[in-house]
């Protein structure tokens, strides 16, 4: 299916690209949010498959990546707040206009899943469902020694990058991509505290605020997750509303791991479509 890229003007004047996959079906409408440093195009195969199954899908490009006109630097320091306060609300409003009267489901991969969790807690009645894709909280102490040392090294360096070179050089560090130092300073607070709160925000993922269904997809060979980190990412939800599915070779073939799954997401697509069908049965 040919993707349609819609440039969405949000309240702060920024243009946020939406990769749009309409559908002739009558299923729920989905908004997908990428992982840290990942371009929206990685999820086009999944979006196309879901669209073919009757579910319209929009993938929201992160600021600073892919088809976004923004590039982080000294004069461009967007934050998690920009995505939560401007980008996601505008994307959902646009999606509602494309699919009037249809239930909205929001999901995200890794960082995109955390943003989904926070948004759902702040707007618990807007969403009919939440999807986590390989979503583990980045708290340092939830990871083995080697990864813990890497995370703590990154946390030590992030404040320096604000001054030189003015952005977070994830491509050089092997974690993330070129990112805004303001956003990474907030991510750093997550990594050090193990809590969703950051800056002056203390109610971002209020436990139990969102009481709807959650699909949590986990991938084998994912070196960016641990059992504890996966559980921490889902703590704000009501545990009896979570459907947890672990995808391995039987479902995904060789397409496993933190990002490789999205290149041929057959198991992920089947799991999502089956789960969505149960929401209306």
NUNUFI-299697 format. One record per residue: y, z, x of N, C-alpha, C in turn; residue in three letters. Coordinates in steps of 0.1 Angstrom, whole numbers, plus 5000, padded with zeros to 4 digits. Layout:
YZXYZXYZXALA/...
# end
This chain:
498850005008500050005000501350005009UNK/502249925005503549915012504350045010UNK/504850115020505650225018507050185015UNK/507750265007509150255004509850365010UNK/510850335019511650445025512950455018UNK/513150575012514350605004515150695012UNK/516450665015517350755022518050845012UNK/517750975013518251065003519451145009UNK/520651135003521851205007521751345001UNK/521751445010521651585006523051655006UNK/523151775002524451844999525251855012UNK/524651865024525551885036525951745041UNK/525651635034526051505039525051435047UNK/523951495051522851435059522051345050UNK/521451235057520551145050519151185054UNK/518251215044516951255047515951145042UNK/515151085051514250975046513051035039UNK/512750975027511550995020510650875021UNK/509450895025508450785025507750795012UNK/507950695003507550704989506350614986UNK/505450674980504150594976504050614961UNK/504650524952504450544938503050514934UNK/502750544921501350524916501450484901UNK/500450404897500350374883499550484875UNK/499050574883498250684876499150784870UNK/498550884864499250984856499051124862UNK/498551134875498351264881499551334885UNK/499351454891500551534896501251454907UNK/502551484908503351434919503351524931UNK/503251474943503251554955504351524964UNK/504851634970505751624981505051684994UNK/505051605004504351655017505351675028UNK/505251785035506151815046505351815059UNK/505851745070505151735082505151855091UNK/504251855101504251965111505351955121UNK/505552055129506552065139506351945148UNK/507451865150507451755159506651635155UNK/506251625142505351515138506251425128UNK/506151295130506851205122506051185109UNK/506851145098506251135085505151025085UNK/505250925093504350815093502850855096UNK/502650965102501251015104500551035091UNK/501251065081500651105068500550995058UNK/500950875062500950755053499650725048UNK/498550735056497250705051496850795040UNK/497050925042496751025032497550995019UNK/498850975021499750945009499250825001UNK/498850715009498450595002497150614995UNK/496250695000494950724994495150814981UNK/496050904982496350994970497050904959UNK/497950814963498650724954497550634947UNK/496650584954495550504948494750584938UNK/494650714940493850804932494650854920UNK/495950804918496750834906497850934908UNK/498150974921499151074924500251014932UNK/501451004926502650964934502951064945UNK/503251014957503451104968504751064976UNK/505551164979506751144988506451225001UNK/506651175012506651245025508051265030UNK/508451385032509851415036509851415051UNK/510651325057510851315071511651445076UNK/511151505086511951615092513151565099UNK/514251645098515451615105515051595120UNK/515651495126515551475140514251395144UNK/513451345134512251275138512151145130UNK/511351055136510950935129512150855125UNK/512250825112513350745106514550825103UNK/514650945107515851025106516850975115UNK/518150975111519250935120519751045128UNK/519251165126519751285133518951295146UNK/519551345157518851375169519351505175UNK/518551605177518951735181519651735195UNK/520751815196521451825209522551925207UNK/523551925216524652025215525352015202UNK/525551895197526251875184525451865172UNK/524151885173523251865162522151975163UNK/522452085156521652205157521252255142UNK/520452165136520052205123518952315124UNK/518652375112517852495112516852485100UNK/515952585100515052595088515852605075UNK/516952675076517852685064518252555058UNK/518552455067518952325062517852255054UNK/516552275059515452215052515152295039UNK/515252425039514952505027516152495016UNK/517352485021518452495012518952355007UNK/518752255016519252125012518152015010UNK/517352005020516351885021515251895010UNK/514552015010513452025000513952024986UNK/515052104982515452094968515851954964UNK/516551884973516951744969515751654968UNK/514751664977513551584976512751614963UNK/512651734959511951774947512751724935UNK/514051734935514851674924514651524922UNK/514651454934514451314934513051284928UNK/512051354932510751334928510551354913UNK/511251454908511251484893511851364886UNK/512851304892513451184885512451064885UNK/511651054895510650944896509450974886UNK/509151094884507951134877508351234866UNK/509251194856509751294846508551354838UNK/508651484837507651564829506351584836UNK/506151544848504851554855504951684864UNK/503751754865503751864874503951834889UNK/504651914896505051894910504151984918UNK/503551924929502752004938503351974952UNK/503552084960504152064973503152114984UNK/503052044995502152085005502752045019UNK/502152115029502652085042501652115053UNK/501852045064500952055076501552155086UNK/500952255089501452355099502752405095UNK/503852375103505252415099505552375085UNK/505152255081505452215067504752305057UNK/503652365060503052465052503752595051UNK/504352635062505152755061506452735053UNK/507052625054508252595046507852585031UNK/506652535028506152535014505952675009UNK/505352755017505152895013506452965010UNK/507452955018508753015016509452955004UNK/509452825002510052764991509352804978UNK/508052814978507352854966507653004962UNK/507853084972508153224969509553234963UNK/510453154968511853154963512053084949UNK/511052994946511152914934509752914927UNK/509253024923507853044919507452964907UNK/508352924899508052854886508252704887UNK/508652654898508952514900507752434903UNK/506752494910505652424915504352454907UNK/503552354905502252364898501152394908UNK/501452374921500452404931500952394945UNK/500252454955500652454969499452414977UNK/499752324987498652284996499052315011UNK/498152385017498252415032497252315039UNK/497752245049496952155057497052205072UNK/495952265077495852315090497052405093UNK/497252505085498452585085498152725090UNK/498452755103498252885109499552945113UNK/499853065111501153125115501153145130UNK/502353115137502353115151502553245158UNK/502153355152502353485158501553495171UNK/502153525182501553525196500253605196UNK/500253725191499153815192497953775184UNK/498053665176496853625168496053515175UNK/496453485188495753385196495153435208UNK/494153365214493453405226494453405238UNK/494053465249494953495260495653375265UNK/495053255267495653145272496753085263UNK/496453075250497453035241498553135239UNK/498153265239499153365238500253365249UNK/499753335262500653325273501553205271UNK/501053095266501852975264502953005253UNK/502553065242503553095232504653195237UNK/504253295245505253385250506153315260UNK/505553225268506353145277507453065270UNK/506952995259507952925251509053015245UNK/508653125240509553225234510653265244UNK/510153285257511153325268512053205271UNK/511653085270512452975274513352925263UNK/513052945250513852885239515352925240UNK/515653055243517153085244517853005255UNK/517152975266517752905277518052755273UNK/517252695265517452555261518652535253UNK/519152645246520452625239521552585248UNK/521552625261522552595270522252465279UNK/520952455283520452345290519052305286UNK/518852185280519652075279520352055265UNK/520352165257521052165244520052135233UNK/518752115236517752095226516452145232UNK/515452165224514152215228513252095233UNK/512952085246512151965251510651975249UNK/510251965237508851985234507951885240UNK/508451755241507651655247507251685261UNK/508151755269507851795282506951915283UNK/507052005273506352135273504952125267UNK/504652015260503351995254503252075241UNK/504352105234504252175222505452135213UNK/505252065202506352015195506851885201UNK/508051845197508751735202510151775206UNK/511051685206512451715208512951785195UNK/513351915196513651995184515052055186UNK/515652095175516852175174516652315180UNK/517552355188517452495194517652595183UNK/518452565173518652665162517352685154UNK/516652575151515352585144514352655153UNK/514252625165513252685174513552835176UNK/514852875176515153015177514653095165UNK/514653025154514053095142512553095142UNK/511952985147510452975149510053085159UNK/510853115169510653215179510553355173UNK/511353375163511253505156509953525149UNK/509453415143508053425137507053455148UNK/507153385159506053395169506053535175UNK/507253605176507253735181507053845171UNK/507353825159507253935149505953925140UNK/505453805138504353795129504753795114UNK/506053785112506553795098507353665095UNK/507353625082508053505078509653525079UNK/510053645079511553675079512153625092UNK/513453585091514153555103515653565100UNK/516453585111517853605110518153715100UNK/518953685090519253785080518353775067UNK/517453685068516553665056515453765056UNK/515353845046514253945045513353925033UNK/513553825025512753805013512153665012UNK/511953605023511553465023510253425017UNK/509253515019507953495014507353615007UNK/508153664997507853784990506353774985UNK/505553864988504153864985504053874969UNK/503253774964503053774950504053704941UNK/505153664947506253594939505753464933UNK/504953394941504353264936502953304933UNK/502553284920501253324915500353214912UNK/500753094915500052974912498852944922UNK/498152834919497052794928497452744941UNK/496552764951496752724965495552664970UNK/495652544977494552484984494852494999UNK/493952555006494052575020492952495028UNK/493352385034492452305041492452345056UNK/491352375062491152405076490352295083UNK/490652265095489952165103489152225115UNK/487952185116487252215128487852145140UNK/487652205152488252155165489752175165UNK/490352255157491752275157492152395166UNK/492652355178492952455188494252535185UNK/494952495175496252555171496052655160UNK/494852695157494552795147493552895151UNK/493653015146492553115146492353165132UNK/491253235130491053295117492153385113UNK/492653475122493753565119495053495116UNK/495353385124496553315121496553235108UNK/495353185104495253115091495453215080UNK/494853335081494953435071496453485070UNK/497153495081498553545081499353445074UNK/499153315075499953215069499753215054UNK/498653275049498453275034498653415028UNK/499153505036499253645031500153655019UNK/501253575017502153595006501553554993UNK/500353484993499753434981498753534975UNK/498553514962497453594956496153544960UNK/495353624967494153584973493153514964UNK/493053564951492153504942492553374936UNK/493753324940494253194936494053084947UNK/493553134958493353044970491952974970UNK/491952844971490752764973490752724988UNK/489852784995489752765010488652665013UNK/488952555020487952455024488052425039UNK/486952435045486852395060486252265061UNK/486952165067486552035069485952015083UNK/484751955083484051925096483651785097UNK/482651755105482151615107481651555095UNK/480951635086480351585074481451525065UNK/482651585065483751535056484751445063UNK/484951465076485951385084485451305095UNK/484151305098483651225109484251285122UNK/484651205131485251245143486751275142UNK/487351255130488751285128489051425124UNK/489051515135489251655133490351705141UNK/490551835143491651885151492951895143UNK/493951945150495251975144495951855138UNK/495951745145496651625140495751505138UNK/494651495145493751375144493151355130UNK/493051465123492451445109493251355101UNK/494551345103495451265094495351115097UNK/494651075108494550935110493450865101UNK/492550945097491550905087491151025079UNK/491951055069491851185062490951175049UNK/489751115051488951095039488551225033UNK/488151325041487751455036488851535030UNK/490051525036491251585031491551525018UNK/491551395017491851335004490951374993UNK/489651374995488651404985488851554981UNK/489151644990489351784987490651794978UNK/491651724981492951744974492751684960UNK/492151564959491951504946491151584937UNK/490051634942489151724934489851854929UNK/490651914938491352034935492452004924UNK/493151894926494151854916493551834902UNK/492351774902491651754889491351884882UNK/490951984890490552104884491752184878UNK/492952154884494152224878494452184864UNK/493952074860494252024846493052024837UNK/491852064843490652064835490552194827UNK/
# end
